Amino acid sequence: MSFYAGGAVNSRPSRAASRPPQPNGTPSGNASLNREILDQRSAQDVLQVISSRMSEMREVNLVTAIHRIAKHHDGRQVATTDKRMQWLVDQLFGMMPTAKGRHLANSVWAFAQLSIQNLPLYAAISLASIERLGEFMPQEIAATAWSFATLRLYDGPLLNAIAEDAILRVEEFDVRGLSGTAWAFAKLMYDHRPLIAA
């Protein structure tokens, strides 16, 4: 594996506060596990939480874990040396066909940060992202484009879908989202004239 630097996807406000308390494995249980993951001080510590609570891990927890690992100082080392990472990547790969848009964007950003080399994984992310691009916030669209460019993965159907969606929603993009998407298209040498004109 090789490594690249990059930016993060902005988080959405939590809706957990509006939900009543529920048993573990439900939205509030997932929130509790996410808080535990977020409280860890290293990627190794995140993997330890995952190892001890594998049966409780849901989509949101898996995405939080990989995203947190990518942000920790030891994330890149852990990604190449710790066998528990393979379990995490396999679990994330399995959820890609039904994953929420924001989870796709956060996962692919983390995989790019960690430079996880797995073409079938990226094909699954691409297909799922194309199907659910309307769920993505503009920053998530930009992060997805950035991630594929950072990994040097040219995916014509995904780039075309991103460009077409961005044209329809260009007013929703901030400068950072527009510049990140433009950088990704330039890096991959993808020329989409209608998007440039928008």
C-alpha positions as CSV (number, residue, x, y, z in Angstrom):
1,M,0.0,0.0,0.0
2,S,1.1,3.5,-0.7
3,F,-0.2,6.7,1.0
4,Y,-1.6,10.0,0.0
5,A,-2.7,13.1,1.9
6,G,-6.0,14.8,1.6
7,G,-9.0,16.4,3.2
8,A,-11.9,15.2,5.3
9,V,-15.6,15.1,4.7
10,N,-17.6,17.4,6.9
11,S,-19.9,15.6,9.3
12,R,-23.6,16.1,9.4
13,P,-25.4,17.2,12.6
14,S,-26.4,14.2,14.7
15,R,-30.0,13.2,14.7
16,A,-29.5,10.9,17.7
17,A,-30.6,13.5,20.1
18,S,-34.1,13.5,18.7
19,R,-34.5,9.7,19.2
20,P,-35.6,8.1,22.4
21,P,-33.1,5.8,24.2
22,Q,-33.2,2.3,22.8
23,P,-31.4,-1.0,23.4
24,N,-27.9,-1.7,21.9
25,G,-27.9,-2.4,18.2
26,T,-30.5,0.3,17.6
27,P,-29.8,3.9,16.7
28,S,-29.0,4.9,20.3
29,G,-26.9,1.8,20.8
30,N,-25.0,2.6,17.6
31,A,-24.4,6.2,18.9
32,S,-23.0,4.8,22.1
33,L,-20.6,2.6,20.2
34,N,-19.7,5.5,17.9
35,R,-18.8,7.6,20.9
36,E,-16.5,4.9,22.2
37,I,-14.8,4.7,18.8
38,L,-14.4,8.4,18.6
39,D,-12.9,8.6,22.2
40,Q,-10.0,6.4,21.2
41,R,-6.6,8.0,21.0
42,S,-5.1,5.9,18.2
43,A,-6.0,3.6,15.3
44,Q,-4.8,0.7,17.4
45,D,-7.2,1.6,20.1
46,V,-10.1,1.9,17.5
47,L,-9.2,-1.6,16.3
48,Q,-9.3,-2.9,19.9
49,V,-12.8,-1.6,20.3
50,I,-13.9,-3.2,17.0
51,S,-12.3,-6.5,18.1
52,S,-14.1,-6.5,21.4
53,R,-17.5,-5.5,20.0
54,M,-17.6,-7.1,16.5
55,S,-21.1,-8.5,16.9
56,E,-22.5,-5.0,17.7
57,M,-21.0,-3.3,14.7
58,R,-23.5,-1.8,12.3
59,E,-23.0,0.3,9.1
60,V,-22.6,3.6,10.9
61,N,-20.1,2.1,13.4
62,L,-18.0,0.5,10.6
63,V,-17.8,3.8,8.7
64,T,-17.0,5.7,11.9
65,A,-14.2,3.2,12.7
66,I,-12.5,3.4,9.3
67,H,-12.9,7.2,9.2
68,R,-11.4,7.5,12.6
69,I,-8.5,5.2,11.8
70,A,-7.7,7.3,8.7
71,K,-7.5,10.4,10.9
72,H,-5.2,9.0,13.6
73,H,-1.5,9.5,13.4
74,D,-0.9,5.7,13.3
75,G,-3.7,5.0,10.8
76,R,-1.4,4.4,7.8
77,Q,0.9,2.0,9.7
78,V,-2.1,0.1,11.1
79,A,-3.6,-0.2,7.6
80,T,-0.6,-2.0,6.4
81,T,0.3,-4.1,9.4
82,D,-2.8,-5.0,11.5
83,K,-4.8,-8.0,10.3
84,R,-7.9,-6.7,12.0
85,M,-8.0,-4.1,9.2
86,Q,-8.8,-6.8,6.7
87,W,-11.9,-7.7,8.7
88,L,-13.0,-4.1,8.8
89,V,-12.5,-3.6,5.0
90,D,-14.3,-6.9,4.3
91,Q,-17.3,-5.7,6.4
92,L,-17.4,-2.4,4.7
93,F,-17.1,-4.0,1.3
94,G,-20.1,-6.2,2.1
95,M,-22.3,-3.2,3.0
96,M,-21.4,-1.1,0.0
97,P,-24.4,-2.2,-2.2
98,T,-26.9,-0.8,0.4
99,A,-24.8,1.9,2.2
100,K,-26.1,5.4,2.7
101,G,-24.6,8.1,0.5
102,R,-22.7,9.8,3.4
103,H,-21.3,6.4,4.5
104,L,-20.0,5.8,0.9
105,A,-18.3,9.2,0.8
106,N,-16.8,8.9,4.3
107,S,-15.6,5.3,3.6
108,V,-14.0,6.1,0.3
109,W,-12.3,9.2,1.8
110,A,-10.8,7.0,4.5
111,F,-9.7,4.3,2.1
112,A,-8.0,7.0,0.0
113,Q,-6.3,8.4,3.1
114,L,-5.0,5.0,4.0
115,S,-4.4,4.1,0.3
116,I,-6.2,0.8,0.6
117,Q,-5.6,-0.9,-2.8
118,N,-8.7,-3.0,-3.6
119,L,-10.2,-2.6,-7.1
120,P,-13.4,-4.7,-6.4
121,L,-14.0,-2.5,-3.3
122,Y,-13.8,0.7,-5.4
123,A,-16.0,-0.8,-8.1
124,A,-18.6,-1.5,-5.5
125,I,-18.3,2.0,-4.1
126,S,-18.6,3.5,-7.6
127,L,-21.7,1.6,-8.5
128,A,-23.4,2.3,-5.2
129,S,-22.4,6.0,-5.4
130,I,-23.8,6.4,-8.9
131,E,-27.1,4.9,-7.7
132,R,-27.4,7.1,-4.7
133,L,-25.6,10.3,-5.7
134,G,-28.7,12.3,-5.0
135,E,-28.3,11.5,-1.3
136,F,-24.8,13.0,-1.2
137,M,-24.2,16.5,0.2
138,P,-22.0,18.6,-2.1
139,Q,-18.9,18.2,0.1
140,E,-19.5,14.4,0.0
141,I,-19.6,14.6,-3.8
142,A,-16.3,16.5,-3.8
143,A,-14.7,14.1,-1.3
144,T,-15.7,11.1,-3.5
145,A,-14.2,12.7,-6.6
146,W,-11.1,13.7,-4.5
147,S,-10.7,10.1,-3.2
148,F,-10.8,8.5,-6.7
149,A,-8.3,11.1,-8.0
150,T,-6.0,10.6,-5.0
151,L,-6.1,6.9,-5.6
152,R,-5.5,7.6,-9.3
153,L,-8.6,5.5,-10.2
154,Y,-10.2,6.8,-13.4
155,D,-13.9,5.7,-13.3
156,G,-15.7,7.3,-16.3
157,P,-19.2,6.4,-15.3
158,L,-18.7,7.7,-11.7
159,L,-17.0,10.9,-12.9
160,N,-19.8,11.5,-15.5
161,A,-22.5,11.0,-12.8
162,I,-20.7,13.4,-10.5
163,A,-20.4,16.0,-13.2
164,E,-24.0,15.7,-14.2
165,D,-25.2,15.9,-10.6
166,A,-22.9,18.8,-9.9
167,I,-24.3,20.8,-12.8
168,L,-27.8,20.4,-11.4
169,R,-26.7,21.4,-7.9
170,V,-23.9,23.8,-8.6
171,E,-25.5,26.5,-6.4
172,E,-25.2,24.2,-3.4
173,F,-21.4,23.8,-3.7
174,D,-19.1,26.1,-1.7
175,V,-15.8,27.2,-3.1
176,R,-14.0,24.3,-1.4
177,G,-16.4,21.7,-2.9
178,L,-16.1,23.2,-6.4
179,S,-12.3,23.5,-6.3
180,G,-12.0,20.0,-4.9
181,T,-14.1,18.5,-7.6
182,A,-12.3,20.5,-10.3
183,W,-8.9,19.4,-8.9
184,A,-10.1,15.7,-9.0
185,F,-11.3,16.0,-12.6
186,A,-8.0,17.7,-13.6
187,K,-5.9,15.1,-11.8
188,L,-7.7,12.3,-13.7
189,M,-7.7,14.4,-16.9
190,Y,-11.5,14.1,-17.2
191,D,-12.9,16.8,-19.4
192,H,-16.6,17.5,-18.9
193,R,-17.3,20.7,-20.9
194,P,-20.9,21.2,-19.5
195,L,-19.6,21.2,-16.0
196,I,-16.9,23.7,-16.8
197,A,-19.5,25.9,-18.4
198,A,-21.7,25.7,-15.3
